[in-house]
Amino acid sequence: MSEPEENEKTWLQRPLAARPTPGADATTGGEADNNALEMGTKIDEFEVIGLVGVGGFGIVYLAHDNSLGRLVALKEYMPSSLAARIEGLTVAVKSARLAETFAIGLRSFVNEARMLAQFDHPSLVKVYRFWEGNGTAYMVMPFYEGVTLKQCLQKLPGPPTEAWLRGVMDPLLEALEVLHHANCFHRDIAPDNILLLNDGRPVLLDFGAARRVISDRTQALTVILKPGYAPLEQYAEVPHVKQGAWTDLYALAAVVYNAVTGRPPTPSVGRSINDTMVPLAKVAAGRYSASFLAAIDRALAVRPEDRPQSVAEFRALLQADESTVAKPAIRETKEKPAPHEPASPVTASRKPLLAGGVGVLLLVVAGALYLLQPKPAVTPSTALPVIEPAKPSVTPSTAVPPVTTSSAGGTTAVPTEPAGQVVTTDRQEINEKQLVDLLLGKNGATDSAKRAAKAFDPVDMLREIYEQRAVDFRVTVVPEKAKVSIGKDKLRFRVTSLKPGYVYVLMVGTDKQFNLVFPNAIDADNGIAGDGELSLPRPGWAMTASGPVGTNYFVALVSENRRDFSAAGLKKVDPFAEFPRKLAEKIAAESPLGGANPFAGKVICPSGRHCSALYGAALFAIEEVE
């Protein structure tokens, strides 16, 4: 059984300028190249600008996301042995007898994308979105730059040190623990499926063998196995031998064995008959800690029940006190090369990788956003439009209150910048005193009486919600249009968040109505995946600009947990919900200024449990014009 081609990945292994054009990839050649899309081809909002790699089951392109202004990896399901491109984007099977096999592969491709989209870990490949179309399917992922562990090891003059190996293993174990808790397993861990990014972070790639597993159901799975890395249970579908966490741990231990010895372990099928593999506790004794070697050997046990059954158990073995680990009876007398520390060692897994992961994605945020300044006296070129009182003019069941929406998370744009340009700023989290100074001035009082004395403006509430955000969520909102024509244009925008959670969108319209427009009576599904995006409104409801002329202000809030707005006086108005003006004014006046903004809602925790009230937020505005 041959290994899948290494170039069917989502990373950059050579300078972009040197990337071959479709039809000229030297690593593959043949018919697969002819199926690759030409540069400049557009698939929905994505434009193909390069070819990353062609494999037996798919083609990976470098693409530009024209909506969010970022580079992404676009993977297309294209099994060259089964199908070909017949016209434009359309993919069709080569013959009727291959149709069922093609369809099964297509379902597996979509299921893999759906599975990956639910996870959020810096050492797991992230799927932004996936869909079917043109006779095939696509998934969009971050575009990574780095080298595989296989390539890295080949360049080393000797085996890596234990510290370096642990630095690679620890983040991967954390990622596997996330997978295993959801009853998902990778099943294809190998040196060429582990990418080392430029910052040293390892990322698990190529989940082509990964499938959702029902815990009480026997797996029936056909995979391309990699000799030396696949445990015995992957070679046959035996009802009483299940695959599980121990399957991935075997493969990861085999990766370490290869790194230490320079060769993979003896294939597990052969070991089941006559196990001639020399354990690490013998072959590498004295060069690594005994506990480390013993843990790897234990995970490489032929029988599944003899291995660690979970990441937690394996981690405990790795961290065992050496005094409790039996010393090997035999030591190699032949001199071994000293373990080598690579020039760019991978950092230990316990460091906050999530923040570091942002830097490796080639991300450019695009959209027109407005900087909301609370100061009343501003020059015409930077001042926010004045909100004029106006009667509501929205049809309850068809349009959002006369407004437009758009949000920006952690990024702001000065009004003088041309549409489509964003000036990004990293704003630090502020403390309670700074928040008070910002909203009421350095001499402002913090008690509710002083707040009541200030004229109530719901836009101030949006600003305050934004200022109380947790900045590491990195919430952004990009509106489809910064200006919309009354009676003509619909308001559309995309919300993205680095962390998973629940999306809430509050709006103050040109008529000064204060609404919660999402979730609503029509669309209550407000979950968002980590590093995911949400395009709103979704089918079934719309927001149409209905006047008067002016600017609609919004805040998009992404909360770790669901929130309840009933204490803020929220009243359901089909299909949206409203904060009645007088009641909102009273609630704002009675709320301590130093406390959480009441219009951000209260976090909903399971009975008897404590849960996080943190949220990310982005301000945005959409102007309505004649």
C-alpha positions in Angstrom: 0.0 0.0 0.0 1.5 3.3 -1.0 1.5 6.5 0.9 -0.7 9.4 -0.4 1.2 12.0 -2.2 2.8 14.6 0.1 1.7 17.5 -2.0 -2.0 17.0 -1.3 -1.8 19.4 1.6 -2.6 22.9 2.6 0.9 24.3 3.3 3.5 26.3 1.4 6.7 24.3 0.9 8.5 26.7 -1.5 8.4 30.4 -2.4 5.1 31.5 -3.8 6.8 32.9 -6.9 8.1 29.5 -7.7 4.7 27.8 -7.5 3.9 26.0 -10.7 0.9 26.9 -12.7 -1.8 24.3 -13.4 -0.6 21.6 -15.7 3.0 22.1 -14.8 3.4 20.6 -11.4 6.6 18.6 -11.5 5.8 16.4 -8.6 2.7 14.8 -10.1 2.3 15.2 -13.8 -0.1 13.3 -15.9 -3.9 13.5 -16.0 -4.4 14.9 -12.5 -2.7 18.2 -13.6 -5.1 18.6 -16.5 -8.0 18.7 -14.0 -6.5 21.6 -12.1 -8.3 24.9 -12.4 -6.6 27.8 -14.2 -5.4 30.8 -12.2 -8.1 33.5 -12.1 -10.9 31.0 -11.9 -13.6 32.1 -9.4 -15.6 29.7 -7.2 -18.1 31.7 -5.3 -16.2 34.4 -3.4 -12.8 32.6 -3.9 -10.4 33.3 -6.7 -7.7 30.8 -7.6 -4.3 32.4 -7.7 -2.0 29.4 -7.5 -1.6 25.6 -7.3 -0.4 24.2 -4.0 -0.6 20.5 -4.9 -2.3 17.7 -6.8 -3.0 14.4 -5.1 -4.9 11.2 -5.9 -8.1 12.4 -4.2 -8.0 16.2 -4.4 -6.4 19.4 -5.6 -5.3 22.1 -3.3 -5.2 25.7 -4.5 -4.0 29.0 -3.1 -7.0 31.2 -3.3 -8.0 34.8 -2.4 -11.1 35.3 -0.4 -12.5 38.4 -2.1 -15.1 38.9 0.7 -12.7 38.9 3.7 -9.6 39.9 1.8 -7.4 37.0 2.9 -5.4 34.1 1.4 -6.8 30.6 2.0 -6.2 27.1 0.9 -9.1 25.8 -1.2 -9.3 22.0 -1.5 -11.4 20.5 -4.2 -12.6 16.9 -4.2 -11.1 15.5 -7.4 -10.3 11.7 -7.5 -8.4 11.6 -10.8 -8.9 7.9 -11.2 -12.7 8.3 -11.0 -13.6 11.7 -12.4 -12.4 14.5 -14.7 -13.3 18.1 -15.4 -15.6 18.2 -18.4 -16.6 21.9 -18.8 -15.6 25.0 -16.8 -15.9 24.0 -13.1 -18.0 20.9 -13.7 -16.7 17.6 -12.5 -18.1 14.3 -13.7 -17.4 10.6 -13.2 -15.6 8.8 -16.1 -18.1 6.0 -16.3 -21.4 4.8 -14.7 -19.6 1.9 -12.9 -17.5 4.4 -11.0 -20.4 6.6 -9.9 -21.1 4.8 -6.6 -17.4 4.9 -5.6 -17.2 8.6 -6.5 -20.3 9.3 -4.4 -18.9 7.4 -1.4 -15.7 9.4 -1.6 -17.6 12.7 -1.9 -19.6 11.9 1.2 -16.3 11.1 3.1 -14.8 14.4 1.9 -17.8 16.4 3.1 -18.0 14.4 6.4 -14.3 15.1 7.0 -14.8 18.8 6.4 -17.9 18.9 8.7 -15.9 17.1 11.4 -12.9 19.4 11.3 -15.2 22.5 11.3 -16.4 21.8 14.8 -12.9 21.8 16.4 -10.8 24.8 17.5 -7.3 23.9 18.4 -4.1 25.5 17.1 -2.6 22.1 16.2 -5.6 21.0 14.2 -6.3 22.1 10.7 -9.2 24.5 10.7 -12.0 24.4 8.1 -13.6 27.8 7.5 -16.4 26.5 5.3 -17.3 23.7 3.0 -20.0 23.1 0.4 -21.0 20.9 -2.6 -21.3 22.2 -6.1 -20.3 21.7 -9.7 -20.6 18.0 -9.3 -18.0 17.9 -6.5 -17.2 19.5 -3.1 -14.9 22.1 -1.6 -13.4 23.0 1.7 -11.7 26.3 2.6 -8.9 26.3 5.2 -6.1 28.6 6.5 -3.0 28.7 4.3 -0.1 27.5 6.3 3.6 27.9 5.7 6.1 25.3 7.0 7.8 22.0 6.5 6.7 18.5 7.4 8.3 16.7 10.3 9.5 14.1 7.8 11.4 16.8 5.9 12.7 18.4 9.2 14.1 15.0 10.5 15.8 14.3 7.1 17.8 17.5 7.4 19.0 16.9 11.0 22.5 15.6 11.5 21.3 13.3 14.3 18.3 12.3 16.3 16.5 15.2 18.1 16.7 15.7 21.8 14.0 14.6 24.2 13.1 18.2 25.0 12.5 18.9 21.3 10.5 15.8 20.8 8.3 16.6 23.8 7.8 20.1 22.3 6.4 18.5 19.2 4.4 15.8 21.0 2.7 17.9 23.7 0.7 20.2 21.3 -0.3 17.1 19.2 -1.4 15.3 22.3 -3.6 18.3 23.3 -5.1 18.3 19.8 -5.7 14.5 19.9 -7.4 14.9 23.3 -9.8 17.4 21.7 -10.6 15.0 18.9 -11.0 12.0 21.2 -13.3 13.8 23.6 -15.6 14.2 20.6 -15.2 10.5 19.8 -13.2 11.3 16.6 -9.9 9.7 15.7 -7.2 10.7 13.2 -6.1 7.3 12.1 -3.3 8.5 9.8 -0.6 10.1 12.0 2.8 9.9 10.3 5.8 12.2 9.9 4.6 13.6 6.6 1.2 14.4 8.1 2.7 16.7 10.8 3.5 20.2 9.7 6.0 22.4 11.6 5.0 26.0 11.0 7.5 28.8 10.8 7.0 29.6 14.5 7.6 25.9 15.4 4.0 25.0 16.1 3.1 21.5 14.9 -0.2 21.0 13.1 -1.9 17.7 12.3 -2.7 17.4 8.6 -4.5 15.2 6.2 -7.4 13.7 8.0 -8.2 11.7 4.9 -8.5 8.6 7.1 -10.5 10.4 9.8 -14.2 9.5 10.3 -16.8 10.2 12.9 -17.1 7.2 15.2 -20.2 6.2 17.2 -18.9 4.9 20.5 -21.0 1.8 20.6 -20.7 0.9 17.0 -18.1 -1.3 15.3 -16.1 0.6 12.8 -16.0 -0.6 9.2 -13.3 1.5 7.6 -11.1 1.1 4.5 -8.0 3.3 4.6 -4.6 3.7 3.0 -2.4 2.4 5.6 1.2 3.5 6.2 3.4 0.5 7.2 5.1 1.1 10.5 2.7 3.7 11.7 -0.6 1.8 11.5 -1.5 -0.5 14.4 -2.8 -4.0 14.0 -6.5 -3.0 14.4 -6.4 -0.9 11.3 -5.5 -3.8 9.1 -8.8 -5.8 9.4 -12.4 -5.2 10.3 -12.7 -7.4 13.3 -16.0 -6.9 15.3 -14.3 -7.4 18.7 -11.3 -5.2 17.9 -12.2 -1.6 17.9 -10.2 1.5 17.0 -9.9 4.3 19.5 -7.6 6.7 21.2 -5.0 3.9 21.5 -4.9 3.7 17.7 -3.7 7.3 17.4 -1.3 6.9 20.3 0.4 4.0 18.5 0.9 6.1 15.4 2.3 9.0 17.4 4.6 6.7 19.3 5.8 5.3 16.0 6.6 8.8 14.8 8.8 9.3 17.9 10.4 5.9 17.3 11.3 6.9 13.7 12.7 10.2 15.0 14.9 8.5 17.5 16.1 5.5 15.4 15.9 6.9 11.9 13.4 4.3 10.8 9.8 3.4 11.5 8.9 0.5 13.7 8.4 -3.0 12.2 4.9 -3.2 10.7 2.4 -4.3 13.3 1.1 -7.2 11.2 4.6 -8.8 11.2 5.1 -8.0 14.8 1.8 -9.9 15.6 3.5 -13.1 14.3 7.1 -12.6 15.4 7.9 -9.3 17.2 11.5 -8.6 16.3 11.3 -4.9 16.9 13.9 -3.6 19.4 12.3 -1.4 22.0 13.5 2.1 22.5 14.3 1.3 26.2 17.1 -0.8 24.7 18.1 0.9 21.5 18.1 4.4 22.9 19.0 3.8 26.6 21.1 6.5 28.2 20.3 9.1 25.6 16.7 9.8 26.7 15.0 9.5 30.1 13.8 6.0 31.0 10.3 7.2 31.6 10.1 8.7 28.2 11.4 5.6 26.4 9.1 3.3 28.5 6.0 5.4 27.7 6.8 5.2 23.9 7.4 1.5 24.1 4.1 1.0 26.0 2.2 2.9 23.3 3.8 0.7 20.7 2.4 -2.5 22.2 1.0 -4.8 19.5 -2.2 -5.6 21.4 -4.5 -2.6 21.8 -5.4 -3.4 25.4 -1.7 -3.3 26.3 -1.3 0.4 25.3 -2.4 3.5 27.1 -6.1 3.9 26.6 -6.3 7.7 26.6 -4.1 10.7 26.1 -4.3 11.4 29.8 -2.9 7.9 30.6 -0.1 8.3 28.0 0.7 11.8 29.3 1.0 10.3 32.9 3.4 7.7 31.6 5.5 10.3 29.9 5.7 12.4 33.1 6.3 9.4 35.4 9.0 9.8 38.0 12.1 8.0 36.6 12.6 6.3 40.0 9.4 4.3 39.4 10.4 3.2 35.9 12.4 0.0 35.6 15.8 0.5 34.1 16.6 -1.5 31.0 18.6 -4.7 31.7 20.7 -4.3 28.6 22.4 -1.2 27.3 23.8 -0.6 23.9 27.6 -0.6 24.1 28.0 0.7 20.5 28.4 4.4 20.5 25.3 6.3 19.3 25.1 9.8 17.9 24.1 12.4 20.4 20.6 13.7 20.2 20.4 16.8 18.2 18.6 20.0 19.0 17.2 21.6 15.8 18.0 25.2 15.1 14.4 26.2 15.5 13.1 24.0 18.3 9.3 23.6 18.8 8.2 25.3 22.0 6.6 23.4 24.8 2.9 22.8 24.4 1.7 24.6 27.5 2.5 28.0 26.0 -0.5 29.8 24.6 -0.4 28.6 21.1 -3.8 30.0 20.1 -2.5 33.6 20.0 0.6 32.5 18.1 -1.5 30.7 15.6 -3.0 33.9 14.3 0.4 35.0 12.9 0.8 32.1 10.6 -2.4 32.6 8.8 -2.1 35.0 5.9 -5.0 37.1 6.8 -6.1 40.5 5.5 -9.4 41.9 6.8 -11.4 43.9 4.3 -14.5 46.1 4.8 -15.7 49.5 5.6 -15.9 50.2 9.3 -16.4 53.3 11.3 -14.6 54.4 14.5 -17.3 55.3 17.0 -16.1 58.4 18.9 -18.0 59.5 22.0 -16.7 63.0 21.8 -19.4 65.5 20.7 -17.2 68.0 19.0 -15.4 66.6 16.0 -14.4 68.0 12.6 -16.8 67.2 9.8 -14.4 64.7 8.2 -14.4 62.4 11.2 -17.6 63.1 13.1 -20.3 60.4 13.2 -23.6 61.3 11.5 -26.1 62.8 13.9 -29.0 60.5 14.6 -32.2 62.4 13.9 -35.4 61.3 15.7 -37.7 59.5 13.3 -40.7 57.2 13.3 -40.1 53.5 12.9 -40.5 52.3 9.4 -39.9 48.6 9.3 -42.2 45.8 8.5 -42.0 43.4 11.4 -41.9 40.2 9.5 -39.8 41.2 6.5 -37.2 43.7 7.4 -35.0 44.6 10.3 -35.7 48.0 11.9 -34.8 50.7 9.5 -31.2 49.9 9.6 -28.1 48.4 8.2 -25.6 46.4 10.1 -21.9 45.6 10.1 -19.4 44.9 12.8 -15.7 45.0 13.4 -13.9 42.9 15.9 -10.8 44.4 17.2 -10.3 46.4 14.1 -11.5 49.9 13.3 -11.6 52.1 10.3 -11.4 55.9 10.1 -14.3 57.4 8.1 -11.9 59.3 5.8 -10.5 56.0 4.5 -12.0 54.9 1.2 -14.6 52.1 1.2 -13.1 48.7 1.4 -10.0 49.8 3.3 -9.5 49.0 7.0 -7.1 50.5 9.4 -6.4 47.7 11.9 -5.5 48.5 15.5 -4.7 46.2 18.4 -6.6 47.6 21.3 -5.6 46.4 24.7 -8.1 45.3 27.3 -8.8 48.2 29.7 -9.5 48.0 33.4 -12.6 49.3 35.2 -11.1 52.8 36.0 -10.0 53.3 32.4 -13.4 52.3 31.2 -15.0 54.9 33.4 -12.6 57.6 32.2 -13.3 56.7 28.6 -17.0 56.9 28.8 -17.6 59.8 31.2 -14.3 61.7 31.2 -11.6 61.5 33.9 -13.7 63.4 36.3 -16.8 61.5 35.7 -18.6 59.8 38.6 -19.1 56.1 38.7 -22.4 55.9 40.6 -25.8 55.3 39.0 -27.1 58.8 39.9 -24.4 60.4 37.8 -25.1 58.0 35.0 -28.8 58.9 35.2 -27.9 62.6 34.9 -26.3 61.9 31.5 -28.8 61.9 28.6 -29.4 58.3 27.6 -28.1 57.3 24.2 -28.3 53.6 23.3 -25.2 54.0 21.0 -23.2 54.6 24.2 -24.4 51.2 25.4 -23.0 49.6 22.2 -19.7 51.4 22.8 -19.6 50.2 26.4 -20.4 46.6 25.4 -17.5 46.8 23.0 -15.1 48.3 25.5 -15.8 45.5 28.0 -14.9 42.8 25.5 -12.2 40.2 25.8 -9.8 41.2 23.0 -8.4 37.7 22.4 -11.6 36.6 20.7 -10.6 38.8 17.7 -14.2 39.3 16.6 -14.5 41.1 13.2 -17.5 42.1 11.1 -17.3 43.0 7.4 -20.5 44.5 5.9 -21.3 43.7 2.2 -21.8 47.5 1.7 -20.8 50.4 3.9 -23.6 52.5 2.4 -27.0 51.2 1.3 -29.8 52.7 -0.7 -33.2 53.1 1.1 -35.9 50.9 -0.3 -33.4 49.1 -2.5 -30.5 47.4 -0.7 -30.4 44.7 1.9 -28.1 44.7 4.8 -25.6 41.9 4.8 -22.4 41.2 6.8 -20.0 38.5 7.9 -19.0 37.8 11.5 -15.7 36.0 12.2 -14.3 35.0 15.6 -11.0 33.4 16.6 -12.8 31.6 19.4 -16.1 29.5 19.3 -19.2 30.8 20.9 -22.7 32.3 20.4 -23.3 35.4 18.2 -25.6 38.2 19.3 -26.1 41.4 17.2 -27.5 44.5 18.8 -28.4 47.5 16.7 -29.4 51.2 17.1 -31.2 52.2 14.0 -31.6 55.6 12.3 -34.9 55.9 14.1 -33.1 55.4 17.4 -34.8 52.1 18.0 -32.7 49.7 20.1 -32.9 46.1 18.9 -31.5 42.7 19.2 -31.6 41.6 15.6 -29.9 38.2 15.9 -30.7 35.6 17.0 -34.4 36.2 16.2 -37.7 34.4 15.9 -36.9 33.2 12.4 -33.2 32.3 12.9 -32.2 31.1 16.4 -29.1 29.1 15.5 -26.4 31.6 16.6 -23.4 29.3 17.2 -20.1 30.0 15.5 -17.0 27.8 15.3 -13.5 28.9 16.4 -11.8 30.6 13.5 -15.2 30.4 11.8 -17.4 32.8 10.1 -21.2 33.5 10.0 -22.9 35.2 7.0 -26.0 37.1 8.0 -28.8 37.3 7.4 -29.3 33.7 6.4 -32.0 32.5 4.1 -35.5 33.0 5.7 -35.1 36.5 6.8 -33.7 39.8 5.5 -32.8 43.3 6.6 -33.8 46.0 4.2 -32.8 49.6 4.4 -36.0 51.5 5.0 -34.9 54.9 6.2 -34.7 57.6 7.4 -31.3 58.7 6.1 -28.6 58.3 8.7 -26.3 55.7 10.2 -27.3 52.4 11.8 -24.9 51.4 14.6 -24.2 47.8 15.6 -22.2 45.7 18.0 -21.6 42.0 17.3 -21.0 40.0 20.4 -19.5 36.5 20.5 -20.0 34.9 23.9 -18.4 31.7 25.3 -21.8 30.8 26.7 -25.4 31.6 25.8 -26.8 34.8 27.2 -30.2 36.0 28.5 -31.3 39.6 27.9 -34.6 39.5 29.8 -33.1 41.5 32.7 -32.4 44.3 30.3 -36.1 44.5 29.4 -35.9 42.8 26.0 -39.3 42.6 24.4 -40.0 40.2 21.6 -41.2 42.0 18.4 -41.7 39.5 15.6 -39.3 38.6 14.2 -36.8 40.7 16.1 -36.6 41.9 19.8 -36.5 45.4 21.1 -35.2 47.2 24.2 -38.1 49.7 24.9 -36.7 53.2 25.1 -38.0 54.3 28.5 -37.3 50.9 30.2 -33.8 50.8 28.7 -33.1 54.3 30.0 -34.2 53.3 33.5 -32.2 50.1 33.5 -29.1 52.0 32.2 -29.5 54.6 35.0 -29.8 52.0 37.7 -26.9 49.9 36.5 -23.5 50.5 38.3 -21.1 52.1 35.8 -18.3 49.9 36.9 -20.3 46.7 36.4 -21.1 44.7 33.3 -23.2 46.5 30.8 -26.8 45.2 31.3 -27.5 45.1 27.5 -24.7 42.6 27.0 -27.0 40.1 28.7 -26.3 37.7 31.5 -24.5 34.4 30.9 -26.6 31.3 31.1 -24.9 28.6 33.2 -26.1 25.0 33.8 -27.8 24.7 37.2 -25.2 24.6 40.0 -22.3 25.4 37.8 -20.1 28.4 37.1 -19.3 29.3 33.6 -17.4 32.1 31.9 -19.1 35.4 31.1 -16.3 36.5 28.7 -17.2 37.7 25.2 -15.6 39.3 22.2 -17.2 42.1 20.3 -16.9 44.3 17.3 -18.5 47.6 16.5 -19.7 48.5 13.0 -22.0 50.9 11.1 -24.0 51.0 7.9 -25.1 54.2 6.5 -28.5 54.6 4.8 -28.7 57.0 1.9 -31.4 58.1 -0.6 
